[in-house]
């Protein structure tokens, strides 16, 4: 007998979704980094705007599943992580190694994160397109967070370039689903 519309039926169990991460950056004064939608002008559609003379607090939060961040690097520099609440770690990161860029120029920095899940350790690197200036965050949308979807741990490791499609920028003031709230 076919099911009637409006009735709920048992569904096949699905595999648990891999955890996601949200990363926020803000200055010592609490000003969030900003980002800009560049469209097709550059390799990636969004650009994180940073100041070369600024120190940022980087907060990484894990959402979904039983996972924790064990280690992280940003732009080749290891982050000295400390607990910052349930499922969150934070570190100070100075952007002083980054050189200001000319108008119309973008570059990449890598965010590499090691996450421990019940299935084991997962290491993933994500390229973030950046525009570095001496003023940084003055133009663009205030950044609430960058959401990162971890690649499927069952698949072979992927090159960072392939992980670029797993990066989403969220502006401050925008609502996130409860499961991913930063």
C-alpha positions as CSV (number, residue, x, y, z in Angstrom):
1,X,0.0,0.0,0.0
2,X,1.5,3.4,-1.0
3,X,2.1,5.9,1.9
4,X,-0.4,8.7,2.2
5,X,0.7,12.3,1.9
6,X,1.5,14.0,5.2
7,X,2.4,10.8,7.0
8,X,5.8,10.3,8.5
9,X,7.7,7.2,7.6
10,X,10.8,5.6,9.0
11,X,13.9,6.7,7.1
12,X,17.1,4.8,6.6
13,X,19.7,5.8,9.2
14,X,22.4,8.1,7.7
15,X,26.0,8.4,8.6
16,X,26.8,11.2,11.0
17,X,27.9,14.4,9.4
18,X,31.6,15.3,9.9
19,X,32.1,18.1,12.3
20,X,32.4,21.7,11.0
21,X,34.6,24.5,12.3
22,X,33.9,28.2,12.7
23,X,36.9,30.6,12.9
24,X,36.6,34.2,14.0
25,X,39.3,36.9,14.1
26,X,39.1,40.1,16.0
27,X,41.6,42.8,17.2
28,X,42.5,43.4,20.9
29,X,39.9,46.2,20.8
30,X,37.2,43.6,19.8
31,X,36.9,44.8,16.3
32,X,36.2,41.9,14.0
33,X,38.3,41.4,10.8
34,X,36.3,42.2,7.7
35,X,35.9,40.5,4.4
36,X,34.8,41.5,0.9
37,X,33.0,39.8,-1.9
38,X,35.2,40.1,-4.9
39,X,33.2,37.9,-7.3
40,X,35.2,36.5,-10.2
41,X,38.0,39.1,-10.0
42,X,40.4,36.8,-8.2
43,X,40.9,33.0,-7.6
44,X,38.3,32.9,-4.8
45,X,35.1,35.0,-4.5
46,X,35.8,36.3,-0.9
47,X,38.8,38.1,0.5
48,X,39.6,38.4,4.2
49,X,41.0,41.9,4.9
50,X,43.8,42.1,7.4
51,X,46.1,44.7,8.8
52,X,49.8,44.0,8.7
53,X,50.4,45.8,12.0
54,X,47.6,44.1,14.0
55,X,47.4,41.2,16.5
56,X,44.2,39.2,16.2
57,X,42.5,36.9,18.6
58,X,41.6,33.7,16.6
59,X,38.8,31.7,18.0
60,X,38.1,28.2,16.5
61,X,34.9,26.4,17.5
62,X,33.9,22.8,16.7
63,X,30.3,22.1,15.8
64,X,28.7,18.7,15.6
65,X,30.0,15.4,16.7
66,X,32.5,14.6,19.4
67,X,35.6,16.4,18.1
68,X,38.2,18.8,19.5
69,X,40.9,21.0,17.9
70,X,44.3,19.6,18.9
71,X,46.5,22.0,16.9
72,X,46.3,24.8,14.4
73,X,48.6,27.0,12.2
74,X,47.7,30.2,10.5
75,X,50.0,31.6,7.7
76,X,52.8,29.1,8.7
77,X,52.8,30.1,12.4
78,X,51.7,27.6,15.0
79,X,48.9,28.9,17.2
80,X,49.3,28.6,21.0
81,X,45.8,27.4,21.7
82,X,44.0,27.8,25.0
83,X,40.5,26.7,26.0
84,X,37.9,29.4,25.3
85,X,34.6,27.7,26.3
86,X,32.9,24.5,25.4
87,X,34.2,23.3,22.0
88,X,36.2,26.4,21.5
89,X,39.9,27.3,21.5
90,X,41.6,30.6,21.0
91,X,45.0,32.1,20.4
92,X,46.7,35.4,19.6
93,X,48.1,35.7,16.1
94,X,50.2,38.6,14.9
95,X,49.9,39.5,11.2
96,X,53.3,41.3,11.3
97,X,54.8,38.7,8.9
98,X,52.4,39.7,6.2
99,X,53.4,42.4,3.8
100,X,50.9,45.1,2.6
101,X,49.6,44.4,-0.9
102,X,49.2,46.8,-3.8
103,X,45.7,47.7,-5.0
104,X,44.1,44.9,-6.9
105,X,46.4,42.2,-5.5
106,X,45.3,39.3,-3.3
107,X,47.3,36.5,-1.7
108,X,46.6,33.3,0.2
109,X,47.4,32.2,3.7
110,X,46.8,28.6,4.9
111,X,44.8,27.7,7.9
112,X,45.8,24.1,9.0
113,X,43.8,22.4,11.7
114,X,44.3,19.0,13.4
115,X,41.0,17.8,14.8
116,X,40.6,14.7,17.0
117,X,37.4,12.7,16.5
118,X,36.3,9.3,17.8
119,X,37.5,7.9,14.4
120,X,41.0,9.3,14.8
121,X,43.0,12.4,14.0
122,X,42.1,14.5,11.0
123,X,44.4,17.1,9.5
124,X,43.0,19.6,7.0
125,X,44.3,22.8,5.4
126,X,42.2,25.6,4.0
127,X,43.4,28.4,1.8
128,X,42.1,31.9,2.8
129,X,42.4,34.6,0.2
130,X,43.6,37.8,1.9
131,X,44.2,41.5,1.2
132,X,46.8,42.9,3.6
133,X,47.1,46.6,4.2
134,X,48.2,48.9,7.0
135,X,44.6,49.6,7.9
136,X,43.1,46.2,7.3
137,X,39.5,46.0,8.5
138,X,38.2,49.5,7.6
139,X,36.4,48.5,4.4
140,X,34.2,45.5,3.9
141,X,31.7,43.5,5.9
142,X,32.5,42.7,9.5
143,X,33.3,39.0,9.8
144,X,31.2,36.9,12.1
145,X,33.1,33.8,11.2
146,X,34.6,31.7,8.4
147,X,32.8,28.3,8.4
148,X,34.9,25.3,7.4
149,X,33.5,21.9,6.5
150,X,36.0,19.2,7.3
151,X,36.5,16.9,4.3
152,X,35.3,13.3,4.7
153,X,37.9,11.6,6.9
154,X,37.3,8.3,5.0
155,X,38.6,9.8,1.8
156,X,42.3,10.2,1.0
157,X,43.8,13.5,2.1
158,X,43.1,16.4,-0.2
159,X,45.3,19.3,-1.4
160,X,44.4,22.6,0.3
161,X,43.2,24.0,-3.1
162,X,40.5,21.3,-3.2
163,X,39.3,22.4,0.4
164,X,38.7,26.0,-0.8
165,X,35.2,24.9,-1.8
166,X,34.5,24.0,1.9
167,X,35.0,27.6,3.1
168,X,32.0,29.9,3.7
169,X,32.2,33.5,5.0
170,X,29.4,34.7,7.4
171,X,28.9,38.4,8.0
172,X,28.3,39.8,11.5
173,X,24.6,40.2,12.2
174,X,23.7,37.3,10.0
175,X,21.8,34.4,11.6
176,X,23.5,31.0,11.7
177,X,21.7,27.7,12.1
178,X,21.6,26.8,15.8
179,X,23.9,23.8,15.1
180,X,26.6,26.1,13.7
181,X,26.2,29.2,15.9
182,X,29.6,30.7,16.5
